[in-house]
Amino acid sequence: MHELSLCQAICESVARYADGREVRRVDVRVGYLRQVVPESLHMAWELLTEHTNLGGAELVIEHVPAVVLCSACGAETTLDWPVLMCGACERTEVGLRSGEELDIVSIDVAAPDQAERVR
């Protein structure tokens, strides 16, 4: 389950930023080609954040489709399978436009008087 190691990296980054403050919400973008099972990532989040300042924080996952641009026919297509091939002409001369992301998009942390939103 590689979700556990991915989630551990997310937790470490968020904890570094939060610097001991309570974390309310973490938004991440995960590309299709990362082959992450959302339920497993959520389970890992619950396991790793319990009894920490991240405990109880909501993990919000945005799924990013894998999109390729074909240099042969010029079509931009979304992949249904993790195979880099044009969906229009089935050639392999494609450039990946999206789908490999693993980004922390935002972190909501508690501040003394207000929530702080970081982007």
Backbone as CSV, one residue per row, in Angstrom:
resi,resn,N_x,N_y,N_z,CA_x,CA_y,CA_z,C_x,C_y,C_z
1,MET,0.863,-1.184,0.000,0.000,0.000,0.000,0.900,1.234,0.000
2,HIS,1.160,1.798,-1.184,2.018,2.973,-1.261,1.321,4.236,-0.748
3,GLU,0.019,4.150,-0.539,-0.717,5.286,0.009,-0.186,5.678,1.388
4,LEU,0.261,4.703,2.161,0.776,4.987,3.498,2.030,5.855,3.419
5,SER,2.950,5.524,2.521,4.171,6.332,2.405,3.875,7.703,1.795
6,LEU,2.940,7.772,0.854,2.552,9.071,0.294,1.921,9.942,1.370
7,CYS,1.061,9.344,2.163,0.377,10.072,3.217,1.368,10.526,4.290
8,GLN,2.358,9.709,4.566,3.372,10.091,5.547,4.119,11.341,5.079
9,ALA,4.433,11.409,3.794,5.103,12.593,3.247,4.200,13.820,3.345
10,ILE,2.915,13.647,3.073,1.954,14.753,3.196,1.900,15.220,4.646
11,CYS,1.779,14.282,5.576,1.700,14.620,7.002,2.946,15.380,7.461
12,GLU,4.102,14.938,7.041,5.345,15.601,7.446,5.400,17.035,6.929
13,SER,5.004,17.243,5.694,4.997,18.595,5.126,3.998,19.498,5.841
14,VAL,2.808,18.973,6.076,1.759,19.751,6.740,2.178,20.075,8.175
15,ALA,2.715,19.097,8.890,3.140,19.315,10.275,4.241,20.362,10.355
16,ARG,5.165,20.340,9.396,6.238,21.349,9.352,5.650,22.742,9.208
17,TYR,4.701,22.877,8.296,4.072,24.183,8.095,3.258,24.605,9.322
18,ALA,2.482,23.681,9.867,1.581,24.007,10.973,2.350,24.424,12.227
19,ASP,3.557,23.911,12.390,4.428,24.319,13.499,3.711,24.238,14.848
20,GLY,3.036,23.113,15.086,2.369,22.893,16.365,0.935,23.382,16.445
21,ARG,0.499,24.180,15.470,-0.885,24.662,15.485,-1.832,23.566,15.030
22,GLU,-3.076,23.665,15.474,-4.103,22.706,15.064,-4.378,22.870,13.565
23,VAL,-4.461,21.743,12.870,-4.774,21.746,11.437,-6.226,21.351,11.279
24,ARG,-6.948,22.120,10.477,-8.377,21.854,10.270,-8.664,21.097,8.981
25,ARG,-7.925,21.431,7.936,-8.215,20.843,6.623,-6.958,20.890,5.758
26,VAL,-6.781,19.836,4.965,-5.684,19.760,4.009,-6.271,19.357,2.666
27,ASP,-5.993,20.153,1.638,-6.456,19.851,0.282,-5.262,19.383,-0.545
28,VAL,-5.412,18.236,-1.193,-4.356,17.704,-2.048,-4.908,17.400,-3.438
29,ARG,-4.026,17.475,-4.425,-4.355,17.083,-5.799,-3.556,15.829,-6.108
30,VAL,-4.255,14.793,-6.586,-3.610,13.524,-6.880,-3.932,13.138,-8.320
31,GLY,-2.890,12.975,-9.110,-3.053,12.604,-10.513,-3.381,11.132,-10.688
32,TYR,-4.122,10.853,-11.741,-4.575,9.508,-12.080,-3.413,8.513,-12.171
33,LEU,-2.292,8.947,-12.738,-1.172,8.037,-12.940,-0.453,7.688,-11.639
34,ARG,-0.772,8.364,-10.552,-0.219,8.005,-9.235,-0.861,6.726,-8.719
35,GLN,-1.980,6.343,-9.304,-2.716,5.129,-8.956,-2.949,5.012,-7.452
36,VAL,-3.472,6.099,-6.895,-3.790,6.156,-5.476,-5.244,5.747,-5.280
37,VAL,-5.476,4.876,-4.322,-6.832,4.475,-3.948,-7.280,5.454,-2.867
38,PRO,-8.278,6.308,-3.170,-8.691,7.346,-2.216,-9.030,6.808,-0.832
39,GLU,-9.738,5.689,-0.762,-10.107,5.120,0.535,-8.866,4.746,1.331
40,SER,-7.851,4.229,0.664,-6.606,3.854,1.345,-5.857,5.095,1.829
41,LEU,-5.885,6.159,1.037,-5.229,7.398,1.452,-5.938,7.984,2.667
42,HIS,-7.258,7.949,2.669,-8.021,8.432,3.826,-7.744,7.577,5.066
43,MET,-7.657,6.272,4.886,-7.376,5.374,6.003,-5.981,5.663,6.573
44,ALA,-5.014,5.847,5.682,-3.657,6.173,6.119,-3.631,7.512,6.854
45,TRP,-4.407,8.481,6.363,-4.492,9.796,7.002,-5.003,9.651,8.434
46,GLU,-6.075,8.897,8.610,-6.636,8.696,9.946,-5.616,8.028,10.872
47,LEU,-4.934,7.022,10.372,-3.952,6.281,11.156,-2.777,7.172,11.565
48,LEU,-2.247,7.930,10.617,-1.041,8.722,10.873,-1.300,10.011,11.659
49,THR,-2.515,10.531,11.589,-2.779,11.821,12.237,-3.386,11.687,13.631
50,GLU,-3.856,10.500,13.965,-4.468,10.296,15.278,-3.459,10.664,16.374
51,HIS,-3.918,11.410,17.368,-3.096,11.833,18.509,-1.985,12.806,18.114
52,THR,-2.183,13.550,17.027,-1.235,14.604,16.634,-2.032,15.893,16.446
53,ASN,-1.323,17.002,16.162,-2.036,18.248,15.893,-2.773,18.189,14.548
54,LEU,-2.586,17.123,13.802,-3.317,16.928,12.544,-4.587,16.101,12.776
55,GLY,-4.711,15.521,13.946,-5.866,14.673,14.262,-7.169,15.440,14.109
56,GLY,-8.120,14.826,13.437,-9.414,15.456,13.204,-9.455,16.359,11.987
57,ALA,-8.304,16.631,11.400,-8.276,17.475,10.202,-8.876,16.707,9.025
58,GLU,-9.590,17.426,8.209,-10.206,16.830,7.023,-9.183,16.776,5.892
59,LEU,-9.071,15.629,5.244,-8.231,15.472,4.063,-9.155,15.477,2.853
60,VAL,-8.969,16.460,1.978,-9.799,16.587,0.784,-8.926,16.273,-0.428
61,ILE,-9.368,15.307,-1.203,-8.590,14.838,-2.354,-9.261,15.274,-3.646
62,GLU,-8.524,16.001,-4.468,-8.988,16.350,-5.819,-8.301,15.398,-6.787
63,HIS,-9.087,14.674,-7.550,-8.541,13.727,-8.516,-8.292,14.447,-9.836
64,VAL,-7.081,14.292,-10.370,-6.698,14.945,-11.619,-6.580,13.871,-12.699
65,PRO,-7.360,13.992,-13.761,-7.292,12.978,-14.813,-5.967,13.050,-15.569
66,ALA,-5.593,11.942,-16.185,-4.412,11.909,-17.044,-4.838,12.363,-18.437
67,VAL,-4.240,13.449,-18.886,-4.572,14.015,-20.190,-3.289,14.065,-21.015
68,VAL,-3.390,13.613,-22.270,-2.239,13.635,-23.177,-2.567,14.470,-24.405
69,LEU,-1.514,15.052,-24.968,-1.618,15.796,-26.230,-0.812,15.021,-27.260
70,CYS,-1.469,14.641,-28.337,-0.838,13.836,-29.384,-0.083,14.738,-30.353
71,SER,1.195,14.433,-30.558,1.972,15.222,-31.512,1.709,14.778,-32.950
72,ALA,1.104,13.608,-33.127,0.802,13.108,-34.470,-0.479,13.729,-35.026
73,CYS,-1.565,13.713,-34.236,-2.849,14.207,-34.750,-3.323,15.485,-34.062
74,GLY,-2.678,15.870,-32.976,-3.042,17.103,-32.280,-4.189,16.977,-31.299
75,ALA,-4.722,15.778,-31.129,-5.854,15.586,-30.209,-5.380,15.613,-28.756
76,GLU,-6.217,16.178,-27.914,-5.981,16.132,-26.477,-7.030,15.194,-25.904
77,THR,-6.579,14.105,-25.279,-7.519,13.104,-24.783,-7.216,12.738,-23.331
78,THR,-8.266,12.297,-22.659,-8.150,11.820,-21.281,-7.983,10.312,-21.315
79,LEU,-7.005,9.825,-20.567,-6.721,8.391,-20.573,-7.707,7.639,-19.699
80,ASP,-8.150,6.495,-20.203,-8.988,5.590,-19.420,-8.128,4.526,-18.743
81,TRP,-6.952,4.267,-19.292,-6.012,3.283,-18.777,-4.666,3.974,-18.583
82,PRO,-3.826,3.456,-17.698,-2.520,4.090,-17.500,-1.527,3.719,-18.605
83,VAL,-1.947,3.938,-19.845,-1.114,3.693,-21.021,-1.032,5.000,-21.796
84,LEU,0.179,5.495,-22.012,0.356,6.772,-22.700,0.185,6.573,-24.204
85,MET,-1.070,6.765,-24.643,-1.425,6.574,-26.037,-2.579,7.506,-26.373
86,CYS,-2.567,8.045,-27.575,-3.627,8.944,-28.021,-4.953,8.195,-28.107
87,GLY,-5.975,8.789,-27.528,-7.307,8.184,-27.570,-7.975,8.335,-28.914
88,ALA,-7.451,9.234,-29.768,-8.054,9.458,-31.085,-7.407,8.589,-32.162
89,CYS,-6.066,8.624,-32.256,-5.385,7.896,-33.340,-4.591,6.689,-32.850
90,GLU,-4.539,6.508,-31.524,-3.867,5.379,-30.882,-2.361,5.333,-31.095
91,ARG,-1.764,6.477,-31.408,-0.302,6.542,-31.528,0.284,6.866,-30.164
92,THR,1.549,6.597,-30.021,2.199,6.789,-28.723,3.047,8.062,-28.653
93,GLU,3.003,8.876,-29.679,3.756,10.135,-29.676,2.932,11.196,-28.953
94,VAL,2.869,11.070,-27.642,2.036,11.965,-26.850,2.870,12.639,-25.764
95,GLY,2.396,13.806,-25.365,2.972,14.516,-24.237,1.950,14.549,-23.117
96,LEU,2.415,14.283,-21.917,1.521,14.260,-20.769,1.217,15.679,-20.315
97,ARG,-0.056,16.035,-20.267,-0.492,17.372,-19.842,-0.828,17.390,-18.346
98,SER,-1.398,16.315,-17.847,-1.722,16.207,-16.420,-1.879,14.738,-16.068
99,GLY,-1.796,14.473,-14.773,-2.023,13.117,-14.311,-0.959,12.584,-13.382
100,GLU,0.159,13.299,-13.232,1.221,12.857,-12.331,1.286,13.680,-11.048
101,GLU,0.330,14.556,-10.843,0.355,15.465,-9.703,0.286,14.727,-8.368
102,LEU,0.960,15.280,-7.405,0.796,14.947,-5.997,1.184,16.232,-5.262
103,ASP,0.195,17.100,-5.087,0.437,18.442,-4.562,-0.431,18.725,-3.349
104,ILE,0.163,19.382,-2.372,-0.627,19.947,-1.285,-1.071,21.307,-1.782
105,VAL,-2.364,21.478,-1.953,-2.914,22.704,-2.527,-3.133,23.762,-1.458
106,SER,-3.676,23.357,-0.311,-3.904,24.319,0.764,-3.965,23.623,2.103
107,ILE,-3.692,24.409,3.143,-3.728,23.924,4.517,-4.453,24.971,5.342
108,ASP,-5.477,24.560,6.068,-6.169,25.452,7.004,-5.659,25.133,8.398
109,VAL,-5.081,26.131,9.045,-4.597,25.947,10.409,-5.293,26.931,11.330
110,ALA,-5.412,26.547,12.590,-6.043,27.415,13.570,-5.047,28.483,13.999
111,ALA,-5.505,29.685,14.065,-4.742,30.801,14.587,-5.462,31.256,15.856
112,PRO,-4.824,32.056,16.709,-5.492,32.460,17.951,-6.887,33.045,17.746
113,ASP,-7.094,33.899,16.742,-8.381,34.549,16.549,-9.129,34.065,15.321
114,GLN,-8.424,33.456,14.391,-9.066,33.145,13.109,-8.353,31.974,12.427
115,ALA,-9.017,31.420,11.412,-8.380,30.377,10.598,-7.498,31.073,9.581
116,GLU,-6.329,30.491,9.366,-5.400,31.037,8.393,-5.438,30.141,7.159
117,ARG,-5.636,30.694,6.004,-5.711,29.914,4.762,-4.432,30.162,3.987
118,VAL,-3.713,29.132,3.677,-2.462,29.243,2.943,-2.636,28.601,1.587
119,ARG,-2.192,29.266,0.570,-2.235,28.703,-0.793,-0.863,28.762,-1.366
